[in-house]
Structure formats: C-alpha cells, structure tokens
Amino acid sequence: MQIEHIFSDERPFASCHASSLIERDDGGFLVVWFGGSRESADDVAIWSAQRGVTGGWSAPRLVAKAEESAHWNPVIFRAEEGGVHLWFKVGPQIPAWRTYTAVSWDGGRSWSDPAPLVPGDAGGRGPVKNKPILLADGAWLAGASLETRTHWDAFVDRSEDSGVTWQATPLIPLDRTRCGGKGVIQPTLWESAPGQVHMLLRSTCGRVCRSDSADGGRSWSEIVPTDLPNNNSGLDVARMADGRLALICNPVEDRARTPLSVLISADNGQSWPERIDLETEPGEYSYPAIIPTAAGGLAATYTWRRERIAWVKVL
C-alpha cells in the first residue's frame, strides 16, 4: 500500500475537502477537491493536481470559480470520447446549491468555462459526491440527493446523451421508521450485470443503506439499512475487473471519522469479509473516492484532517 499527500502545508488554501480522481491514459492521475479558508466560505473554489506516471505531484491549481460563493463536492469522470467531465455545487447553503459543469479535452490541463448543468436547478442535480457510472446500455448514471433542514433524500440522474441532458428519477422510497434522523444522501453506484444497478448510501441511522434497480436505474427498490456501520460520513464503491467490490468508508457508528478503511466483497455487496485500514490514528480521514486502475488494482483519495488530500494505491 502506497499513501502520498498531494501537497504539503505550503498551500494556497487553509482547508480542503471532498476529492475526486481519475486515472489518465498514460497511467498518471488527476485529482480535484474544494479548498478555501473554511468549508462554506465565499472564497472556496475548485482545485486540482496531477500525478506523473512515475510519481510526483504538480502544484495545486485553481480549476473553477464560477461565482463569489462557496463551491462544494467536485466530481470528475473520464468519458469514452476522451473528455474529462467536472461537476460541482455552488451556493452558500446546501438546500439551495446549484450544479455547475465543465469539460477538459486535454486531461485536465485546461477547462471550459463552468456552466449550469440544469437550467433553474435548486438543490443540486447530477453527481452530488461520487462518480457517475457508465452502464452497459451506454447511459451515464449519477447518484444525487437533496438536503433540507429536516429531511435528506436520494435520487438518481440518468443521461443518454453523454452528459448533455439529464433525467431525474423520483425520490427513492425510504421508510423513516427504519432509518432515523434526517435520512440518506450521496449514493455510490455500481452495475453487476446489464441493467442490474445497485447503490449504497450515507445515512443518519448508523448504518450504510442500500437500494437496487432492475431497469438501468430508472426505478429503485425501497432503501433499507445494511449490517455495515456508518458514521454519517461519505463513502464510495468501485467495481473491479474481476467483479469484486471495494467500499471505502469509516466503518464505525459514532461521529468519529477514523478509521478509514477499504472493505472487499465477492458477493455483490452482501458481505464484506476483507478489510484494509488506511488510517487509524485520531483525526478526520473522510470523504473518500475510489476507482479501479488499469493494472487491476485500486486507487483512492480522501481528506486528511481538512489540511491535505491523500492519494493511495491499494491492491
């Protein structure tokens, strides 16, 4: 296991959080995150860095500042046509934030001007934290959610034209007698067979929650708690080439955002017997992102104490 900090204490922002990553064609990596004086401050913007094929990170570079308001939760996705797509939220308060998007055709070295993903959006369309997935039928599927002062709910956005337009599902059914607190947000998705799509969700009920779809993400089963603990913090799933799943999360019920671990499942998420701890010391290690690599392993990024973004190669 190889853990690297993308930048040191000398950085152009005091606080950073919520990273996302892709692997480039040449085997290097592109990572994005939000950074500023503190989360939700008006100076928060979207930043990026590149890892070379043989190692070493470029200096943090400002990618997007759509307006003088807080930016949140950037997500990147490498499309089949070669473009790298970026989505992020903008707004001082989560219930009313809006999703912006941009695209790079040179591996993240330059970007188009940010533009609203869906005209009139309020509450956040498209990917809310985790990467979209490319389905067997060619559609893109993105886990989305809505947050108000009292309720959290999840839905899915589906695009059949490579991210140009999106169709949102209804809110996924949730029995709040089985999931106390505000509810669920930030789905992470995988497809186990053509049209068979699954999600795990962050929740306020002390458990990772799950829902399944048999029609390519157009409709979903009722969200139910699993046996996996969740501390109301972000998580992400990657499906490896051999069909196994890797779930990166804080596998605890309490509010601590440590340890940070990777759990492995060989039965489509029914059980997770293998565990690899990435961070075990006191502190915050949170909001991870994970992807399969071309070599057959896994790469992940995560927030390291709100001061740095860490990158790790697993397996």
KANORTA-V233384 format. One record per backbone hydrogen bond with DSSP energy under -1.0 kcal/mol. NH is the residue of the N-H (numbers start at 1). CO is the residue of the C=O. If there is no record, write none. Layout:
NH/CO, NH/CO
This chain:
2/313, 4/311, 6/309, 11/9, 15/36, 16/306, 17/34, 20/32, 22/30, 24/28, 27/24, 29/51, 30/22, 31/49, 32/20, 33/47, 34/17, 35/45, 36/15, 41/38, 44/41, 45/35, 46/64, 47/33, 48/61, 49/31, 51/29, 52/56, 55/52, 58/50, 61/48, 63/46, 64/46, 69/67, 72/89, 75/87, 77/85, 79/83, 82/79, 84/104, 85/77, 86/102, 87/75, 88/100, 89/72, 90/98, 91/70, 96/93, 97/94, 98/90, 100/88, 101/115, 102/86, 104/84, 112/103, 115/101, 117/99, 121/118, 123/97, 128/143, 133/141, 135/139, 138/135, 140/159, 141/133, 142/157, 144/155, 146/153, 148/151, 152/182, 153/146, 155/144, 157/142, 158/167, 159/140, 167/158, 169/156, 172/154, 178/175, 184/152, 185/202, 188/200, 190/198, 192/196, 196/193, 197/213, 198/190, 199/211, 200/188, 201/209, 202/185, 204/183, 208/228, 209/201, 210/224, 211/199, 213/197, 216/195, 221/212, 223/173, 224/210, 226/208, 230/206, 236/248, 238/246, 240/244, 243/240, 245/265, 246/238, 247/263, 248/236, 249/261, 252/250, 260/279, 261/249, 262/276, 263/247, 264/274, 265/245, 274/264, 276/262, 278/260, 279/260, 285/257, 286/303, 289/301, 291/299, 293/297, 296/293, 298/314, 299/291, 300/312, 301/289, 302/310, 303/286, 304/308, 305/284, 307/304, 308/304, 310/302, 311/4, 312/300, 313/2, 314/298
